[in-house]
Amino acid sequence: MIIYKFIIIYLINPDLRQTYLPNFDVISLMLSVVYTSWQQAETNIRTNKKQMKIRKIELNDIKNLSELFNDYRIFYEMESDLEGAKKFLLERIKNKESEIFVAENPENNLIGFVQMYPIFSSTRMKRLWLLNDLFVVENHRGLGVSVLLINKAKELCIETNSCGIVLETAKSNDVGNKLYPKAGFSMDLDHNYYSWNNK
């Protein structure tokens, strides 16, 4: 902690920089601290990813999942409705209308989820999966959790002998529009998609 304070003071204090700039040992020490910290951060990320568990949802997860699902809806500018979220998810699970996988950190906290809806392709005469919901809590973003959840969705597709996964995201979703191509998805430029809302 002391060396970090020194680095900060060094950077903002011109007199200190002038005094110590010729001192190669000081420069080397500062660079060493920064590099070691970066290495430790990378190690922590790799360790967390290895210890992270991606698994199918269980009924006793419903309370925590409902909170995540509620946050997910708020993220998309919907009004908070925790009870509605719980009811909606229970119906999907009990009626076997979707497949939900959750990401669980080493402390056994749910930090993300993916929800898949089964649909069918008539032309290919096979099942198709709609990746409808993907969410990771803010303090765990950037650690590869989304990729792990997407990979689990791909496993489901393979295990059910389905022809693929489709999804949609807003043009303004910069993170998603960078994530999905990296995860192996391609943008469909050959078809137009339309919607009709029953208000």
C-alpha positions in Angstrom: 0.0 0.0 0.0 2.9 2.4 0.8 4.5 1.9 -2.6 1.1 2.6 -4.3 0.9 5.9 -2.3 4.4 6.7 -3.4 3.6 6.1 -7.0 0.5 8.4 -6.9 2.5 11.1 -5.1 5.3 10.7 -7.6 3.0 11.1 -10.6 1.3 14.3 -9.3 4.4 15.9 -7.7 6.8 17.5 -10.2 9.5 18.1 -7.6 9.5 14.5 -6.6 9.6 13.4 -10.3 12.6 15.7 -10.9 14.4 14.3 -7.9 13.9 10.7 -8.6 13.6 10.6 -12.4 17.3 9.9 -12.9 17.1 7.0 -10.3 16.7 3.9 -12.4 16.1 1.8 -9.3 13.0 3.8 -8.4 11.6 3.5 -12.0 12.3 -0.2 -12.0 10.5 -0.6 -8.7 7.5 1.2 -9.9 7.3 -0.8 -13.1 7.7 -4.0 -11.2 4.9 -3.2 -8.8 2.5 -2.3 -11.7 3.5 -5.5 -13.7 3.1 -7.7 -10.6 -0.3 -6.2 -9.8 -1.4 -6.8 -13.4 -0.2 -10.4 -13.3 -2.1 -11.0 -10.0 -5.2 -9.5 -11.5 -4.9 -11.9 -14.5 -4.3 -14.8 -12.2 -7.4 -13.9 -10.2 -9.5 -13.8 -13.3 -8.3 -17.1 -14.5 -8.8 -18.7 -11.1 -12.3 -17.3 -10.8 -13.2 -18.6 -14.2 -12.0 -22.1 -13.3 -13.9 -22.1 -10.0 -17.1 -20.7 -11.6 -19.9 -23.2 -12.1 -22.4 -23.1 -15.0 -25.3 -25.4 -14.2 -29.0 -25.9 -14.9 -31.4 -24.0 -12.7 -33.0 -25.7 -9.7 -36.3 -24.7 -8.0 -34.5 -23.7 -4.9 -32.6 -21.1 -7.0 -35.8 -19.3 -7.9 -35.6 -16.5 -5.3 -32.0 -15.5 -6.3 -32.8 -16.0 -10.0 -35.9 -13.8 -9.7 -33.7 -11.0 -8.4 -31.3 -11.4 -11.3 -34.2 -11.5 -13.8 -35.7 -8.4 -12.3 -32.4 -6.6 -12.7 -32.2 -7.8 -16.2 -35.6 -6.3 -17.0 -34.7 -3.0 -15.3 -31.5 -3.0 -17.5 -33.9 -3.0 -20.5 -35.8 -0.1 -19.0 -38.8 -2.1 -17.7 -40.4 -1.4 -14.4 -39.2 -3.4 -11.4 -41.6 -6.3 -10.6 -39.9 -8.9 -8.4 -43.1 -10.9 -7.8 -43.9 -10.9 -11.5 -40.4 -12.1 -12.3 -40.7 -15.0 -9.8 -44.1 -16.0 -11.2 -43.0 -15.8 -14.8 -39.9 -17.9 -14.2 -41.8 -20.5 -12.2 -44.3 -20.9 -15.0 -41.5 -21.4 -17.5 -39.7 -24.0 -15.4 -42.8 -26.0 -14.3 -44.3 -26.0 -17.8 -40.8 -26.9 -19.2 -41.1 -24.1 -21.7 -37.5 -22.9 -21.4 -34.1 -24.1 -20.4 -32.3 -21.8 -17.9 -28.6 -22.1 -16.9 -27.0 -20.0 -14.2 -23.4 -18.9 -13.4 -22.4 -19.5 -9.8 -19.2 -18.0 -8.3 -17.0 -19.7 -5.8 -19.1 -18.2 -3.0 -22.2 -20.0 -4.4 -23.8 -16.7 -5.4 -25.7 -16.5 -8.7 -24.0 -13.9 -10.9 -25.6 -14.5 -14.3 -28.0 -16.6 -16.4 -29.1 -17.5 -19.9 -32.6 -18.5 -20.9 -33.3 -20.5 -24.0 -36.7 -21.1 -25.6 -37.3 -24.0 -27.9 -38.7 -23.3 -31.4 -38.7 -25.2 -34.6 -37.5 -24.8 -38.2 -40.0 -26.2 -40.6 -37.6 -26.1 -43.6 -34.9 -27.9 -41.8 -37.5 -30.0 -39.8 -35.5 -29.7 -36.6 -35.5 -28.0 -33.3 -34.1 -24.5 -33.1 -33.2 -22.6 -29.9 -33.9 -19.0 -29.2 -31.4 -17.4 -26.9 -33.8 -14.9 -25.4 -32.1 -13.7 -22.2 -28.5 -13.3 -21.2 -27.4 -11.4 -18.2 -24.4 -11.0 -15.9 -24.3 -8.8 -12.7 -22.4 -5.6 -13.2 -19.5 -6.4 -10.8 -18.7 -9.7 -12.7 -18.8 -8.3 -16.2 -15.6 -8.5 -18.3 -14.6 -11.8 -16.7 -15.9 -14.1 -19.5 -19.0 -15.2 -17.7 -21.2 -14.4 -20.7 -19.0 -16.6 -22.9 -19.3 -19.5 -20.5 -23.1 -19.2 -20.5 -23.2 -19.0 -24.3 -21.0 -22.1 -24.5 -23.5 -23.9 -22.2 -26.3 -22.9 -24.6 -24.3 -24.4 -27.5 -23.9 -27.6 -25.5 -27.7 -27.8 -25.1 -28.1 -27.3 -28.9 -25.7 -30.1 -29.6 -27.2 -32.5 -27.0 -30.7 -32.0 -28.4 -29.6 -32.4 -32.0 -30.9 -29.0 -32.9 -30.0 -27.0 -36.0 -28.8 -23.9 -34.2 -29.3 -20.9 -32.0 -30.9 -17.6 -33.0 -31.0 -14.4 -31.0 -31.6 -10.7 -31.4 -30.1 -7.7 -29.7 -30.5 -3.9 -30.1 -28.3 -2.1 -32.6 -27.3 0.2 -29.7 -26.1 -2.8 -27.6 -22.4 -2.2 -28.2 -21.3 -4.9 -25.8 -23.6 -7.6 -27.2 -22.8 -6.7 -30.8 -19.1 -7.3 -30.0 -19.7 -10.4 -27.9 -21.8 -12.5 -30.2 -19.5 -12.4 -33.2 -16.6 -13.4 -30.9 -18.7 -16.2 -29.6 -19.2 -17.6 -33.1 -22.5 -16.0 -34.1 -22.9 -14.4 -37.5 -25.3 -11.5 -38.4 -28.1 -12.5 -40.8 -27.9 -10.1 -43.7 -30.2 -12.2 -46.0 -33.5 -11.8 -44.1 -35.7 -9.1 -42.7 -37.3 -9.7 -39.3 -40.7 -8.1 -38.5 -42.8 -8.0 -35.3 -46.4 -7.3 -34.4 -47.4 -6.3 -30.9 -50.7 -7.1 -29.3 -51.2 -4.1 -27.2 
